[in-house]
Amino acid sequence: MATKNPRINVTFEEGTAGFLSILARRENKSVSSLVRELTLEALELREDLYLSKIAEEIDVKGSKTYLHEDAWK
């Protein structure tokens, strides 16, 4: 039976795989669902860092500011 989500194979060292198994068991999850969850968390963190970097680059001292209400008119 085909799944709607693509599969990605990842290879870990024995120690890391063992640690993931322990964590998954403690959280009553499968290893694959734990790895999926951890990957999504890491992607969100990277996205936040990237967007923060962009915000810092465009934050210019002395630039004109607008009220929220005026910006969305």
Secondary structure, 3 states (H helix, E strand, C coil): CCCCCCCCCCCCCHHHHHHHHHHHHHCCCCHHHHHHHHHHHHHHHHHHHHHHHHHHHHCCCCCCCCCHHHHCC
